[in-house]
Amino acid sequence: MKNHKLLSELSNIYVEIKKSYKAIFIGILGGYIGTLIGLPLPWLLGSLGLNLCFAFTSYNIDFPTKLLSPVFLIVGIILGGTLNVTLLYKIHLWVYSSIAMVICTIISTMIAGFYFYKVCKFEKLISVLAALPGAFVPISAALLEFGKQDSHKAVLIPQATRVIFIVSFVPILFIKQLGFSEMSGYGFVNIYDLKYFLEIIFLIIICFLFSSFLKKFKIPSPTLIGAMALSGILYTFEIVDSRFPNTFINIAFIFLGTALGSRLNGLKIKELIFFIFHGIIVSSILVIIAMITAYLLKEFLGFDFIPTFLSFAPGGIHEMVVISIAYNIDPIFVSYHHFLRILSIVLVLPFLLNRFRKK
């Protein structure tokens, strides 16, 4: 009986993959184009962008969310992997900046959310989701699980605009040209020996078990939240130090970007322009708030302006770490504060999504 159920489940997965191969191919092509033109998060935003192009046509892209559970697990582990043991020796120096990060996140969300609500006439909860300053991947994952398709475009397009705008703006601010296409393991070097493969297998299994445990509490996105939290602890205390290779990261982002793009079928060009325009305005506001916060921390607590601004500018965590390394800025300082913002947002997401379900 159990074997019959297993075979039936495997058969269903095969059917879903077979139905989705066109969308996956479009996602791979879009991700590759993203690397060629230098997009931030190229395999995610590139696959989303090319699938988005088909949203204006009568060709419907289909990608079932059933295939995304392993993707959420990998993405959670990737985010947790931005931390390491150095954090234990430095975190006591960053107490005030940590408090400032939480306050800045709340203020940024309130101001941006008010703009979306009053100017763009979004629903209150849609305004908050579109305004959240960071955590594009967790927000995207949560939306896919939530499934209220009409809200996807109002959240995803302004959020994607924020990532592209801010990550493109920062290098211009520093008057230096940087590349964003590739970075292995967020700056960590992998040695592909037996220990590496055992640690990766251990990470996948223990994060899966922990996420399964969280499901009992009916937490939205338990796979993503569980993998991110547990892997962050394991990496920080050096219980493991192996990170996923670029190939895994890129495949996960292709699947996620494809799934997101497939939810935008029927989008109109006028709507796209509207969301991008207001996304740029809100992104500019978020950059100004980050600058003000960095300036205040510099003036009153002695923090360096540029590292602090990099840490508070709500671009992609991957790209901000790349920029910090290029400028010889402590990448752990930058990644920790971005991780803290993402964690703060991820912890609030379940309450927001539960509100959606009740509506």
C-alpha positions, 0 to 999 in steps of 0.5 A: 500500500505504501509502495503504491502511494509512493509510486503514485506521488512520484507519478504526480511529480513527473506529470507536473514536471512534464507540464512545466518544462516549457516554463522551466526552459523559458526560465533558464533562457531568461536567467542566462540573459540576466547574467549577460546584461548584468541583472542583480539576482540574474537567475531569479529576476531574469527568469521572472522577467522573461516569463513576465514577457509571456504574460502579455500574450495569450500563451499561458505559462503553467508552473505548479507550486508543488514543485517548489518545496525543495526550492524553498528549502535550498533558498532558506539554507542559502540565506542562513549561509550568509553568516559565519563564526565571526559573528559571535566575536563581533555581534556585541559591537553591533547592538545599537546598529541592530536596534536601529535596523529593526526601527529603520525596517518598521519606519520604512515599511510604514512610510512606503506602505502609506504611499502605496495605500494612499497614492496607488490605492492598494489594499492595506495588506497588499500595501504592506507586502509591497512596502517591506524593505527587503526579503524579496525571496521570502516574500515571493515564496510566501506569496506563492504559498498564499495563492491570491493571484490578483495580489501577486503583480502589485507586490512582486513588480514593485519589490523586483523594481526595488532590488534592481533600482537599489543594487544599480544605484549603490555602485553609481553612488560609489562611482565605481563599476561592479559586476553582479553576475556570479559569486560562489557561496557568498564569498566562502570557498568550498572544498568538494571532498567527502566532508563537504557532501556529508555536510550538505546532505546533513543540512538538507535532512536536518532542515527538512525535519525541522521545517516538517516540525514547524508545519505542525504549528501551521506557520506559513512558509515553514520550509523557508523559515525553518531552513533559514533559521536553523542553517543560520545557527549551524553556520554561525556556530561552525557546526557546518561550513559547507555552502551550496555551489552556484549551480544549486543556487541558480537552479533554485532561483530559476524555479522560483523566478519561473513560478513567480513569472507564471503567476503574472499571466494577463498583466497589461503593459499599462499596469507594468509601467504603473507598478515600476514607476511607483516602485522607483519612487518608493525605492528612492524613499527607502534609499533616503531613509537608509542614508539618514539612518547611516548618517545618524549612526555615524554622527552619534555612535561612530559607525562608518557611513559607507558600511552602514549605508550598505547594510541598511540599503534594502537591496539584495543581500547577495549583491550587497555582500558582493559590493562590500567585498569589492570595497574591502568592507567587512562582509559579515557586518553587511550580511548580518544586518541584511539577515537581521532585516530579512529575519524580522520580515520573515517573522512578521509574514505569517501574521500578515498572511493569516490576515489575508486568509481571513479576508 
